[in-house]
């Protein structure tokens, strides 16, 4: 009996909650959403910038920054001029990650093989790494040019265009120090040549103690 009374009481409460609702009025001020569409805002902002000339100025500055970085990339950090001669050996041997085949399916190298590219590909190029802002290194590089036929000049610092004009040669740049890290040298100028099955990396002093 008691259980039935409890159920009846809950039913009455539920009914009264729905039928006895009252309008308590409005609390606070209400406003219609007035947020401007972001695309419209951007378009209006760009239009204003174009009329004022600000947009053209920003575009010109961005173009100038790209051009400046193209001719003078960020220098390779941590390098200093060589003061003593040092020779390093770079072994290009690597482990084959996956079996390599030619177009006919013939196996060139199997997974796990140790391969030295110098055994497979003729290589006789000389690489020079110099600091393009160092006058002594530029003078040294210019003195090396007579008689050279197969070589590349690679900057670790400096202006690519100015160095190219000074040496009258095509100039490259070691972006992000990829080659510097691979060869492991710490001082410039550097000459890299083939020495049998390895590459010889020479740090060559052009001033100071030799």
Secondary structure, 3 states (H helix, E strand, C coil): CHHHHHHHHHHHHHHHHHHCCCCCCCCCCCCCCCCCCHHHHHHHHHHHHHHHCHHHHHHHHHHHHHHHHHHCCCCCCCCEECCCCEEEEECCCEECCCCEECCCCCEEECCCCEECHHHHCCCCCEEEEEECCCHHHHHHHHHHCCCCCCEEEEEEECCHHHHHHHHCCCEEECHHHHHHHHHCCCEECEEEEEECCEEEEEECCCCCCC
